């Protein structure tokens, strides 16, 4: 089966592009919007609509495979590729990529994904968003050519055993961290609430008191609301480096002491803290995360640290994993480029004693979320992000239902 034609369409994502530097520098709110000047190159405002680009591959038999190019909410921050504006990239796809796709035999996803993930134009690799969506389309195309589901292609080519049960789903609240957390409790989300703690003054507190208050509230609200007394979700809170900002990036003793108070407030629920510091570079981030992990283990604190900032590519993930920089790595799917890199990263983490979190961003699409679930059900990471959006219900529905379809199909084949 060969590719006959390539079609592009510009679209919208499930959230927004946000200028993280401007927000962390104290940009004020105006309702849902932010006020002030953008500081990250490419941004025309601190918050602007997220954009996607669908790449459709028309096959010889008339089937259409597709994937969605998308970039993370905080594009251009923490070593990531710049802002992705769909209309700017459609001509590039049509001129440089489509001619290399038309007529290609769909005999191996792994080989095709590796080729196009490493493709260069004028000496530069493609934007991570392009590589992300293109390889999704290739996975779908190979699956359609072989009359299989995408997870089966991944399992077949990467020698995985597909999941036989639902994977834990991690839901994210956005700034509406109270009402949205209640939605998560009602739906019995296994990992919650993300909480978007991205500003010291407003959300963490200069001594961490505001986050401590929130963790205490979350603990109490779960106890009050849960109908099943065995429901025991993991608390996973993304703090965007604000703990390091408040206490000092390498002030491991004070940070560990603070995390111990959060652990006590969350108990008996397991607590994960994502991005405790942003040390400004990959070497420093690895050093600081590894140092804080060692301090926590020395003090007998069971809080798990999740690597995010400066851990963007497959190579980054290997470096963080090898250095034991954290207990879990977020595999932020759009940042890795090709979905093949996400697959490889999950398998690497699992083989090297690091918890794998197949994440991504609220700023994706329903299609990219579905393809990610297909990959996850083959590779079995520790948890999968509910995406896109920050409304809880929509992202949770998309991810849960895709898993449920795969499990039903697996059962029907037995």
KEKE-3310 file (N, C-alpha, C; in steps of 0.2 Angstrom, whole numbers, plus 5000, padded with zeros to 4 digits):
npx = (5004:5003:5006:4996:4992:4995:4987:4984:4977:4973:4971:4963:4968:4966:4968:4978:4992:5004:5014:5026:5037:5033:5022:5028:5035:5026:5015:4999:4981:4967:4952:4950:4961:4978:4987:4999:5015:5021:5036:5043:5051:5041:5029:5014:5005:5003:4994:4988:4978:4979:4986:4984:4989:4983:4989:4985:4985:4982:4978:4982:4970:4960:4958:4960:4973:4977:4986:4989:4998:5005:5010:5017:5009:5017:5026:5043:5049:5060:5070:5063:5056:5051:5036:5022:5014:5001:4998:5010:5017:5011:5014:5028:5026:5019:5028:5041:5039:5028:5031:5041:5034:5023:5020:5027:5030:5020:5026:5033:5032:5041:5053:5049:5045:5057:5065:5058:5057:5070:5072:5079:5078:5086:5097:5092:5082:5065:5052:5047:5033:5029:5035:5029:5015:5016:5022:5012:5002:5008:5009:4996:4993:5001:4995:4982:4985:4989:4977:4975:4974:4982:4989:4993:5002:5012:5015:5019:5031:5039:5041:5032:5021:5004:4993:4981:4972:4965:4975:4982:4975:4979:4973:4971:4969:4970:4969:4957:4957:4949:4935:4937:4945:4935:4927:4935:4936:4923:4923:4932:4946:4962:4974:4978:4978:4985:4985:4992:5002:5010:5015:5024:5019:5005:5000:5009:5014:5025:5032:5027:5015:5002:5001:5002:4990:4981:4983:4979:4966:4962:4965:4955:4943:4942:4940:4928:4920:4921:4913:4916:4925:4938:4944:4958:4967:4982:4991:4996:5006:5010:5022:5030:5043:5042:5045:5058:5061:5056:5063:5076:5085:5095:5094:5093:5089:5080:5070:5067:5062:5050:5043:5041:5031:5021:5019:5014:5002:4995:4994:4984:4987:4997:5010:5016:5027:5029:5042:5050:5060:5067:5081:5088:5096:5100:5111:5112:5098:5097:5107:5101:5089:5093:5100:5090:5082:5090:5091:5078:5076:5086:5080:5069:5058:5043:5039:5037:5047:5045:5052:5052:5054:5068:5069:5066:5069:5071:5084:5087:5078:5084:5096:5092:5086:5097:5104:5097:5088:5076:5061:5051:5049:5042:5036:5035:5025:5023:5035:5045:5045:5044:5032:5037:5048:5042:5037:5050:5055:5047:5049:5063:5063:5056:5065:5075:5073:5065:5051:5038:5030:5018:5015:5011:5002:4990:4987:4984:4976:4961:4964:4978:4979:4972:4980:4991:4986:4985:4998:5002:4995:5001:5014:5013:5015:5018:5008:4995:4992:4977:4970:4965:4965:4959:4947:4944:4933:4932:4945:4947:4937:4940:4953:4950:4940:4946:4955:4946:4940:4951:4953:4941:4942:4953:4949:4939:4946:4951)
npy = (4994:5011:5029:5041:5054:5070:5080:5096:5104:5119:5121:5122:5120:5112:5121:5135:5145:5151:5163:5159:5165:5178:5176:5170:5181:5189:5193:5201:5196:5198:5194:5179:5182:5187:5202:5214:5214:5203:5193:5182:5177:5177:5177:5187:5191:5188:5178:5168:5160:5143:5133:5121:5108:5098:5084:5075:5059:5052:5036:5022:5014:5023:5025:5036:5042:5051:5064:5075:5090:5099:5110:5113:5121:5131:5136:5139:5140:5134:5128:5123:5121:5135:5146:5138:5141:5137:5141:5146:5135:5126:5129:5124:5110:5106:5110:5104:5092:5084:5079:5069:5060:5055:5041:5033:5017:5008:5000:4999:5007:5011:5013:5022:5033:5036:5041:5052:5059:5063:5071:5085:5102:5113:5111:5111:5103:5098:5107:5102:5101:5098:5086:5078:5077:5072:5060:5054:5053:5044:5032:5029:5027:5016:5007:5006:5001:4988:4984:4985:4990:5005:5003:4990:4989:4996:4988:4977:4981:4986:4976:4974:4970:4972:4982:4975:4981:4996:5011:5021:5037:5054:5069:5086:5103:5116:5134:5133:5126:5121:5118:5110:5100:5094:5089:5079:5070:5066:5058:5049:5050:5043:5049:5066:5084:5091:5106:5118:5127:5140:5153:5161:5171:5172:5158:5148:5154:5163:5156:5144:5142:5144:5133:5122:5124:5122:5108:5102:5106:5098:5085:5084:5086:5075:5065:5068:5068:5056:5041:5028:5020:5015:5022:5030:5041:5047:5061:5073:5087:5101:5112:5121:5126:5134:5131:5130:5143:5150:5144:5142:5135:5125:5123:5111:5105:5113:5113:5100:5098:5106:5099:5088:5093:5094:5081:5076:5082:5077:5064:5049:5049:5046:5058:5067:5079:5090:5097:5104:5114:5126:5126:5133:5128:5113:5104:5110:5108:5094:5091:5098:5091:5078:5080:5084:5073:5064:5070:5069:5055:5052:5058:5050:5054:5051:5058:5060:5065:5074:5075:5089:5103:5107:5094:5088:5081:5064:5061:5069:5064:5051:5056:5062:5051:5042:5049:5048:5059:5064:5055:5051:5054:5066:5063:5073:5073:5082:5089:5080:5078:5066:5053:5041:5043:5046:5033:5025:5032:5029:5015:5015:5022:5012:5002:5006:5009:5020:5029:5031:5044:5047:5061:5077:5090:5102:5109:5102:5091:5082:5072:5070:5066:5054:5046:5046:5038:5026:5022:5022:5011:5001:5002:5004:5015:5022:5032:5041:5057:5066:5074:5085:5102:5110:5108:5096:5086:5084:5080:5069:5061:5058:5052:5041:5034:5030:5021:5012:5007:5000:4990:4983:4979:4971:4961:4955:4949:4938)
npz = (5000:4996:4998:4991:4990:4998:5010:5018:5033:5042:5059:5076:5093:5109:5119:5123:5118:5129:5136:5145:5152:5154:5162:5173:5177:5183:5176:5175:5178:5167:5168:5160:5152:5150:5156:5149:5142:5130:5131:5126:5111:5096:5101:5101:5110:5128:5130:5118:5104:5103:5090:5077:5065:5053:5045:5031:5024:5009:5004:4992:4991:4994:5007:5021:5031:5046:5056:5069:5070:5083:5096:5113:5127:5133:5123:5117:5129:5142:5134:5123:5106:5095:5094:5086:5072:5062:5048:5043:5041:5032:5018:5018:5021:5010:4999:5003:5010:5006:4993:4996:5002:4994:4985:4993:5000:5013:5023:5035:5050:5059:5052:5043:5051:5058:5048:5043:5055:5057:5046:5037:5032:5022:5031:5043:5056:5056:5063:5080:5081:5068:5066:5075:5072:5058:5060:5067:5058:5049:5057:5058:5045:5041:5050:5044:5031:5034:5040:5054:5071:5078:5090:5089:5078:5084:5095:5088:5080:5090:5099:5110:5124:5123:5134:5146:5153:5159:5159:5171:5172:5171:5176:5172:5179:5176:5180:5187:5200:5210:5208:5197:5202:5210:5200:5195:5206:5207:5195:5198:5195:5192:5195:5200:5204:5195:5194:5191:5197:5195:5199:5211:5221:5219:5220:5225:5237:5247:5257:5254:5259:5253:5243:5252:5259:5249:5246:5258:5258:5246:5250:5261:5254:5245:5254:5259:5248:5240:5235:5235:5247:5245:5235:5230:5225:5216:5221:5210:5207:5198:5199:5192:5194:5205:5218:5219:5216:5227:5238:5234:5221:5223:5237:5245:5258:5264:5254:5254:5267:5266:5257:5264:5273:5264:5260:5272:5274:5263:5265:5267:5254:5240:5235:5221:5214:5201:5192:5203:5203:5192:5185:5175:5165:5156:5162:5175:5179:5180:5189:5201:5202:5204:5216:5225:5225:5231:5244:5248:5249:5259:5270:5272:5265:5255:5244:5227:5214:5198:5183:5171:5165:5154:5151:5137:5124:5117:5120:5130:5140:5142:5148:5160:5166:5167:5176:5188:5190:5198:5201:5192:5174:5164:5148:5137:5125:5112:5112:5110:5096:5083:5086:5087:5095:5108:5110:5111:5122:5133:5134:5136:5149:5157:5156:5163:5177:5180:5182:5170:5163:5151:5144:5138:5132:5137:5126:5114:5102:5099:5090:5091:5105:5104:5096:5104:5115:5109:5106:5120:5125:5120:5125:5139:5149:5166:5169:5160:5151:5152:5139:5126:5133:5147:5154:5161:5159:5145:5140:5148:5144:5130:5131:5140:5133:5121:5126:5131:5119:5113:5123:5122:5109:5109:5118:5110:5101:5107)
capx = (5000:5007:5003:4994:4992:4995:4982:4985:4972:4975:4965:4963:4970:4961:4969:4981:4999:5005:5021:5028:5042:5030:5018:5032:5038:5021:5009:4992:4975:4961:4947:4954:4966:4984:4989:5006:5019:5024:5043:5046:5050:5036:5022:5011:5002:5005:4990:4985:4975:4983:4985:4986:4990:4982:4992:4981:4988:4977:4981:4980:4963:4955:4958:4963:4976:4979:4989:4989:5004:5003:5015:5015:5006:5023:5031:5048:5052:5064:5074:5058:5055:5047:5029:5020:5009:5000:4998:5017:5021:5008:5018:5034:5024:5017:5034:5047:5038:5023:5035:5045:5029:5019:5023:5030:5027:5019:5028:5036:5031:5047:5058:5047:5045:5064:5067:5055:5059:5077:5072:5081:5077:5091:5102:5088:5077:5058:5049:5044:5026:5028:5037:5024:5009:5018:5023:5005:4999:5012:5007:4989:4993:5004:4990:4977:4988:4989:4971:4976:4974:4989:4993:4995:5008:5018:5017:5023:5037:5044:5041:5029:5015:4999:4990:4975:4968:4965:4981:4980:4974:4981:4969:4973:4963:4971:4968:4951:4959:4945:4929:4939:4947:4929:4925:4940:4934:4917:4925:4937:4952:4967:4980:4975:4974:4990:4984:4995:5005:5015:5017:5025:5015:4998:4998:5013:5015:5032:5034:5024:5009:4996:5000:5000:4983:4977:4984:4975:4959:4961:4964:4949:4938:4942:4937:4921:4916:4922:4908:4920:4930:4944:4946:4964:4971:4989:4991:5002:5005:5015:5024:5033:5049:5041:5047:5065:5061:5055:5068:5083:5085:5099:5093:5089:5087:5074:5065:5065:5058:5044:5040:5038:5025:5015:5017:5010:4995:4992:4994:4988:4988:5004:5011:5021:5028:5032:5046:5051:5064:5069:5088:5090:5100:5099:5115:5110:5092:5099:5111:5097:5084:5096:5102:5084:5080:5095:5090:5072:5077:5090:5076:5064:5052:5041:5037:5041:5049:5044:5056:5049:5058:5074:5069:5062:5070:5073:5091:5086:5075:5089:5101:5089:5085:5103:5107:5092:5086:5069:5058:5047:5050:5036:5038:5030:5024:5025:5042:5050:5045:5040:5028:5042:5052:5038:5037:5056:5057:5043:5052:5069:5062:5054:5070:5081:5070:5062:5043:5037:5023:5017:5011:5009:5000:4983:4987:4984:4970:4958:4967:4985:4977:4970:4986:4996:4984:4986:5005:5003:4992:5006:5021:5011:5018:5015:5002:4994:4989:4970:4971:4968:4960:4959:4941:4944:4928:4933:4951:4947:4933:4944:4958:4947:4936:4951:4958:4941:4939:4956:4952:4936:4944:4958:4945:4935:4951:4953)
capy = (5000:5017:5035:5043:5061:5073:5086:5099:5109:5122:5120:5124:5116:5112:5127:5141:5147:5155:5166:5157:5169:5184:5174:5169:5187:5192:5196:5201:5193:5202:5189:5173:5184:5190:5208:5215:5213:5197:5193:5176:5178:5174:5179:5194:5193:5183:5172:5168:5154:5137:5131:5114:5107:5091:5081:5069:5055:5048:5029:5020:5011:5028:5027:5043:5042:5058:5066:5083:5094:5103:5112:5114:5128:5135:5135:5143:5140:5128:5124:5120:5124:5141:5146:5135:5144:5133:5144:5147:5128:5123:5129:5120:5104:5105:5110:5100:5085:5080:5075:5064:5055:5052:5035:5028:5010:5009:4993:4999:5013:5012:5015:5029:5038:5038:5045:5059:5063:5066:5075:5092:5106:5118:5110:5111:5098:5100:5109:5097:5100:5095:5079:5075:5076:5068:5053:5051:5051:5038:5027:5028:5024:5009:5002:5005:4997:4982:4982:4984:4996:5008:5000:4983:4991:4998:4982:4972:4983:4988:4970:4976:4967:4977:4983:4972:4985:5004:5014:5027:5044:5060:5074:5093:5107:5123:5138:5132:5120:5119:5115:5105:5094:5090:5085:5073:5066:5062:5053:5044:5050:5040:5054:5072:5088:5096:5112:5124:5132:5143:5159:5161:5176:5170:5151:5144:5157:5164:5150:5138:5141:5143:5126:5118:5125:5118:5101:5101:5106:5093:5079:5084:5086:5068:5061:5070:5067:5049:5037:5022:5022:5013:5027:5033:5044:5050:5068:5075:5094:5104:5119:5126:5128:5139:5129:5132:5151:5152:5142:5142:5129:5120:5123:5104:5104:5117:5111:5093:5100:5109:5094:5084:5095:5093:5074:5074:5085:5073:5057:5043:5049:5047:5064:5069:5086:5090:5103:5108:5120:5127:5129:5138:5124:5105:5101:5112:5105:5087:5091:5100:5086:5072:5082:5084:5066:5061:5073:5066:5048:5052:5060:5046:5057:5047:5062:5058:5071:5073:5080:5092:5108:5105:5087:5088:5076:5058:5061:5073:5059:5046:5059:5063:5044:5039:5052:5048:5066:5063:5048:5050:5058:5067:5062:5078:5071:5086:5091:5074:5077:5060:5049:5036:5045:5044:5026:5024:5035:5025:5009:5016:5023:5006:4997:5009:5010:5027:5029:5034:5047:5049:5067:5081:5097:5104:5113:5097:5090:5076:5067:5068:5062:5047:5042:5045:5033:5020:5021:5020:5005:4996:5002:5004:5020:5023:5036:5045:5063:5067:5079:5091:5106:5111:5107:5089:5081:5082:5077:5063:5057:5056:5047:5035:5031:5027:5015:5007:5004:4996:4984:4979:4976:4966:4955:4952:4945:4932)
capz = (5000:4995:4999:4984:4990:5005:5011:5025:5035:5048:5064:5082:5098:5114:5124:5121:5119:5134:5137:5152:5155:5156:5167:5179:5179:5186:5172:5179:5175:5166:5167:5157:5148:5154:5153:5149:5135:5129:5131:5122:5104:5092:5104:5100:5117:5133:5129:5111:5103:5100:5083:5075:5057:5051:5039:5029:5019:5005:5002:4986:4991:4996:5015:5023:5038:5048:5062:5070:5072:5089:5101:5120:5129:5135:5118:5117:5136:5144:5128:5118:5099:5096:5093:5080:5068:5056:5041:5041:5039:5027:5012:5019:5020:5003:4995:5004:5013:5002:4987:4999:5005:4989:4982:4998:5003:5020:5025:5042:5053:5063:5047:5040:5057:5059:5042:5043:5061:5056:5040:5037:5026:5023:5036:5050:5057:5056:5070:5083:5080:5062:5066:5079:5068:5053:5062:5069:5051:5046:5061:5056:5038:5041:5053:5039:5026:5037:5042:5061:5075:5078:5095:5086:5074:5089:5099:5083:5078:5096:5103:5117:5126:5125:5140:5146:5157:5158:5162:5175:5168:5175:5174:5174:5182:5175:5186:5191:5203:5215:5205:5192:5206:5212:5194:5195:5211:5205:5189:5201:5191:5196:5196:5200:5199:5191:5199:5188:5202:5191:5201:5219:5225:5219:5220:5230:5243:5248:5261:5252:5263:5248:5241:5258:5260:5244:5247:5263:5255:5241:5254:5264:5249:5243:5260:5260:5242:5237:5237:5236:5252:5242:5230:5233:5219:5217:5220:5206:5206:5194:5202:5187:5197:5210:5225:5219:5216:5234:5243:5231:5217:5226:5244:5245:5264:5265:5250:5257:5273:5264:5253:5269:5276:5259:5261:5278:5272:5258:5268:5265:5247:5237:5232:5216:5213:5195:5191:5209:5202:5185:5186:5169:5160:5157:5167:5182:5181:5182:5196:5206:5203:5207:5223:5229:5226:5236:5250:5250:5251:5265:5275:5272:5262:5249:5238:5220:5209:5191:5178:5166:5162:5151:5149:5131:5119:5119:5123:5137:5145:5144:5153:5167:5169:5169:5182:5193:5191:5199:5201:5186:5169:5159:5141:5134:5118:5106:5113:5107:5089:5081:5091:5088:5101:5114:5111:5113:5128:5138:5134:5140:5156:5160:5156:5168:5184:5180:5181:5163:5162:5144:5145:5133:5134:5136:5119:5108:5099:5100:5086:5094:5111:5103:5094:5110:5119:5105:5108:5127:5126:5118:5129:5146:5154:5173:5168:5153:5152:5149:5135:5127:5136:5155:5157:5164:5156:5138:5139:5151:5139:5124:5133:5143:5128:5116:5130:5132:5113:5112:5127:5119:5103:5112:5121:5105:5097:5110)
cpx = (5004:5003:5002:4994:4992:4991:4983:4979:4974:4969:4967:4965:4965:4962:4973:4989:5000:5012:5023:5033:5038:5025:5022:5035:5032:5016:5003:4987:4970:4956:4951:4960:4972:4985:4996:5009:5022:5032:5046:5045:5045:5029:5020:5007:5004:5000:4987:4982:4980:4981:4988:4986:4989:4985:4988:4984:4983:4980:4978:4972:4958:4955:4962:4966:4978:4982:4989:4995:5002:5009:5013:5013:5012:5028:5037:5051:5055:5067:5069:5059:5051:5040:5027:5014:5007:5001:5005:5020:5017:5012:5025:5032:5023:5024:5040:5045:5034:5027:5039:5040:5025:5023:5026:5026:5026:5020:5031:5035:5038:5052:5056:5047:5052:5067:5064:5056:5066:5078:5075:5079:5082:5096:5098:5083:5070:5056:5046:5037:5025:5030:5032:5018:5010:5019:5016:5002:5002:5010:5000:4989:4996:4998:4984:4979:4988:4982:4971:4975:4981:4993:4996:5002:5014:5020:5021:5030:5042:5044:5038:5023:5009:4995:4983:4970:4969:4972:4978:4980:4975:4977:4972:4968:4964:4970:4962:4952:4955:4939:4931:4942:4940:4926:4929:4938:4928:4918:4930:4943:4958:4973:4977:4979:4978:4990:4987:4997:5011:5017:5018:5020:5008:4996:5002:5013:5023:5036:5031:5017:5002:4995:4999:4993:4979:4978:4980:4968:4957:4960:4957:4943:4937:4938:4930:4917:4916:4916:4910:4925:4937:4947:4952:4968:4978:4988:4998:5001:5011:5016:5028:5040:5049:5044:5055:5066:5060:5060:5075:5083:5089:5099:5089:5086:5080:5068:5062:5060:5051:5040:5037:5032:5019:5014:5013:5003:4992:4990:4986:4989:4995:5005:5017:5021:5032:5036:5047:5055:5065:5076:5091:5094:5099:5104:5113:5103:5093:5102:5106:5092:5087:5098:5096:5081:5084:5093:5083:5072:5081:5085:5070:5057:5050:5038:5041:5041:5048:5048:5052:5053:5065:5075:5064:5063:5071:5079:5091:5084:5080:5094:5098:5088:5091:5106:5102:5089:5078:5067:5054:5049:5043:5039:5033:5030:5026:5032:5047:5050:5041:5038:5033:5046:5049:5038:5044:5058:5053:5047:5059:5068:5061:5060:5076:5078:5068:5055:5042:5030:5022:5012:5009:5007:4993:4982:4987:4977:4967:4962:4974:4984:4976:4976:4991:4993:4985:4994:5006:5000:4997:5012:5019:5016:5015:5008:5001:4990:4982:4971:4967:4963:4962:4952:4939:4939:4930:4939:4951:4942:4937:4949:4955:4943:4940:4954:4952:4940:4945:4955:4947:4938:4949:4954:4941:4940:4953:4949)
cpy = (5006:5023:5038:5051:5064:5079:5089:5103:5112:5121:5123:5119:5116:5117:5133:5141:5152:5157:5164:5162:5176:5182:5173:5176:5192:5196:5196:5198:5199:5197:5182:5175:5186:5197:5210:5213:5206:5197:5187:5177:5174:5176:5186:5196:5187:5177:5173:5161:5149:5135:5124:5114:5100:5089:5074:5065:5050:5042:5027:5017:5016:5029:5033:5042:5049:5058:5073:5085:5099:5104:5113:5121:5133:5134:5140:5144:5134:5124:5122:5124:5130:5140:5142:5138:5141:5135:5145:5141:5124:5123:5124:5113:5102:5105:5105:5092:5081:5076:5069:5058:5052:5047:5030:5022:5010:5002:4993:5006:5015:5016:5022:5034:5040:5042:5052:5063:5066:5070:5082:5095:5112:5118:5110:5106:5101:5102:5103:5095:5096:5087:5075:5073:5071:5061:5050:5048:5044:5032:5024:5025:5017:5004:5001:5001:4990:4979:4980:4990:4998:5005:4993:4984:4992:4992:4977:4974:4985:4982:4971:4971:4972:4977:4979:4975:4992:5006:5020:5034:5050:5066:5081:5098:5114:5127:5137:5126:5117:5115:5109:5099:5090:5086:5078:5068:5062:5057:5048:5044:5047:5044:5061:5077:5092:5103:5119:5129:5135:5151:5159:5165:5173:5163:5147:5147:5158:5159:5144:5137:5140:5136:5121:5118:5121:5111:5098:5100:5100:5086:5078:5083:5079:5064:5062:5068:5060:5045:5030:5023:5019:5017:5031:5036:5047:5057:5070:5083:5097:5111:5123:5129:5133:5138:5131:5140:5153:5150:5142:5135:5123:5120:5116:5103:5107:5115:5104:5094:5102:5103:5089:5086:5094:5085:5072:5077:5081:5066:5055:5043:5050:5054:5064:5076:5086:5097:5107:5114:5120:5131:5132:5134:5117:5103:5103:5109:5097:5087:5093:5094:5080:5074:5082:5077:5063:5063:5070:5059:5048:5054:5055:5049:5053:5051:5060:5064:5069:5078:5082:5097:5105:5097:5086:5083:5069:5057:5064:5067:5054:5049:5059:5056:5041:5042:5052:5055:5066:5056:5046:5055:5060:5067:5067:5077:5076:5088:5086:5074:5071:5056:5043:5037:5044:5037:5023:5026:5031:5019:5010:5017:5016:5001:5000:5012:5017:5026:5034:5037:5050:5055:5070:5088:5098:5107:5108:5097:5083:5070:5065:5064:5055:5043:5041:5039:5026:5018:5019:5013:4999:4996:5002:5008:5019:5026:5039:5051:5063:5074:5079:5095:5106:5110:5100:5084:5079:5078:5070:5058:5054:5051:5040:5031:5027:5021:5010:5003:4999:4989:4980:4976:4970:4959:4952:4948:4938:4926)
cpz = (5000:4996:4992:4984:4998:5005:5018:5026:5041:5053:5071:5087:5104:5120:5120:5121:5124:5135:5144:5156:5157:5162:5174:5182:5182:5182:5175:5175:5173:5164:5165:5154:5153:5151:5154:5142:5135:5128:5127:5115:5100:5095:5103:5106:5121:5132:5122:5109:5100:5093:5081:5067:5056:5045:5037:5023:5016:5003:4995:4986:4993:5003:5016:5031:5039:5055:5063:5073:5078:5093:5108:5121:5130:5129:5119:5124:5137:5139:5123:5111:5100:5094:5086:5077:5062:5049:5039:5039:5034:5020:5012:5018:5013:4998:4996:5007:5009:4997:4990:5001:4999:4985:4987:5000:5010:5023:5032:5045:5056:5058:5044:5045:5058:5054:5042:5049:5061:5050:5041:5031:5027:5029:5043:5050:5057:5063:5073:5082:5074:5062:5070:5075:5062:5054:5065:5063:5048:5050:5059:5049:5037:5044:5048:5033:5028:5040:5050:5064:5076:5084:5093:5082:5079:5093:5094:5082:5084:5101:5110:5118:5127:5131:5140:5151:5156:5162:5166:5171:5173:5172:5176:5175:5178:5181:5190:5195:5209:5212:5200:5196:5208:5206:5194:5200:5209:5199:5192:5196:5195:5198:5195:5204:5194:5194:5196:5193:5199:5193:5209:5223:5225:5221:5225:5237:5244:5253:5259:5255:5258:5245:5246:5259:5255:5244:5252:5261:5251:5245:5258:5260:5246:5248:5260:5254:5239:5240:5238:5241:5250:5237:5233:5227:5221:5216:5216:5204:5203:5196:5198:5190:5202:5217:5225:5219:5223:5239:5241:5228:5220:5234:5246:5252:5266:5260:5252:5263:5271:5261:5259:5272:5271:5259:5267:5277:5267:5260:5269:5257:5245:5234:5227:5215:5206:5194:5197:5208:5194:5186:5180:5164:5161:5162:5174:5184:5183:5188:5202:5207:5207:5215:5227:5230:5231:5243:5253:5253:5258:5271:5276:5269:5256:5244:5232:5216:5202:5187:5173:5162:5160:5150:5143:5126:5122:5123:5130:5142:5147:5149:5160:5170:5171:5176:5188:5195:5192:5199:5195:5181:5165:5152:5138:5127:5112:5106:5110:5100:5087:5087:5092:5094:5107:5115:5114:5120:5134:5139:5138:5147:5160:5161:5161:5174:5185:5178:5174:5164:5155:5145:5139:5135:5133:5129:5113:5105:5101:5097:5089:5101:5109:5100:5100:5114:5115:5106:5115:5128:5124:5123:5136:5150:5161:5173:5162:5155:5149:5146:5129:5132:5144:5158:5160:5160:5149:5137:5142:5147:5133:5126:5135:5137:5123:5120:5130:5125:5112:5116:5124:5113:5105:5114:5115:5101:5100:5109)
residu = (UNK:UNK:UNK:UNK:UNK:UNK:UNK:UNK:UNK:UNK:UNK:UNK:UNK:UNK:UNK:UNK:UNK:UNK:UNK:UNK:UNK:UNK:UNK:UNK:UNK:UNK:UNK:UNK:UNK:UNK:UNK:UNK:UNK:UNK:UNK:UNK:UNK:UNK:UNK:UNK:UNK:UNK:UNK:UNK:UNK:UNK:UNK:UNK:UNK:UNK:UNK:UNK:UNK:UNK:UNK:UNK:UNK:UNK:UNK:UNK:UNK:UNK:UNK:UNK:UNK:UNK:UNK:UNK:UNK:UNK:UNK:UNK:UNK:UNK:UNK:UNK:UNK:UNK:UNK:UNK:UNK:UNK:UNK:UNK:UNK:UNK:UNK:UNK:UNK:UNK:UNK:UNK:UNK:UNK:UNK:UNK:UNK:UNK:UNK:UNK:UNK:UNK:UNK:UNK:UNK:UNK:UNK:UNK:UNK:UNK:UNK:UNK:UNK:UNK:UNK:UNK:UNK:UNK:UNK:UNK:UNK:UNK:UNK:UNK:UNK:UNK:UNK:UNK:UNK:UNK:UNK:UNK:UNK:UNK:UNK:UNK:UNK:UNK:UNK:UNK:UNK:UNK:UNK:UNK:UNK:UNK:UNK:UNK:UNK:UNK:UNK:UNK:UNK:UNK:UNK:UNK:UNK:UNK:UNK:UNK:UNK:UNK:UNK:UNK:UNK:UNK:UNK:UNK:UNK:UNK:UNK:UNK:UNK:UNK:UNK:UNK:UNK:UNK:UNK:UNK:UNK:UNK:UNK:UNK:UNK:UNK:UNK:UNK:UNK:UNK:UNK:UNK:UNK:UNK:UNK:UNK:UNK:UNK:UNK:UNK:UNK:UNK:UNK:UNK:UNK:UNK:UNK:UNK:UNK:UNK:UNK:UNK:UNK:UNK:UNK:UNK:UNK:UNK:UNK:UNK:UNK:UNK:UNK:UNK:UNK:UNK:UNK:UNK:UNK:UNK:UNK:UNK:UNK:UNK:UNK:UNK:UNK:UNK:UNK:UNK:UNK:UNK:UNK:UNK:UNK:UNK:UNK:UNK:UNK:UNK:UNK:UNK:UNK:UNK:UNK:UNK:UNK:UNK:UNK:UNK:UNK:UNK:UNK:UNK:UNK:UNK:UNK:UNK:UNK:UNK:UNK:UNK:UNK:UNK:UNK:UNK:UNK:UNK:UNK:UNK:UNK:UNK:UNK:UNK:UNK:UNK:UNK:UNK:UNK:UNK:UNK:UNK:UNK:UNK:UNK:UNK:UNK:UNK:UNK:UNK:UNK:UNK:UNK:UNK:UNK:UNK:UNK:UNK:UNK:UNK:UNK:UNK:UNK:UNK:UNK:UNK:UNK:UNK:UNK:UNK:UNK:UNK:UNK:UNK:UNK:UNK:UNK:UNK:UNK:UNK:UNK:UNK:UNK:UNK:UNK:UNK:UNK:UNK:UNK:UNK:UNK:UNK:UNK:UNK:UNK:UNK:UNK:UNK:UNK:UNK:UNK:UNK:UNK:UNK:UNK:UNK:UNK:UNK:UNK:UNK:UNK:UNK:UNK:UNK:UNK:UNK:UNK:UNK:UNK:UNK:UNK:UNK:UNK:UNK:UNK:UNK:UNK:UNK:UNK:UNK:UNK:UNK:UNK:UNK:UNK:UNK:UNK:UNK:UNK:UNK:UNK:UNK:UNK:UNK:UNK:UNK:UNK:UNK:UNK:UNK:UNK:UNK:UNK:UNK:UNK:UNK:UNK:UNK:UNK:UNK:UNK:UNK:UNK:UNK)
# end
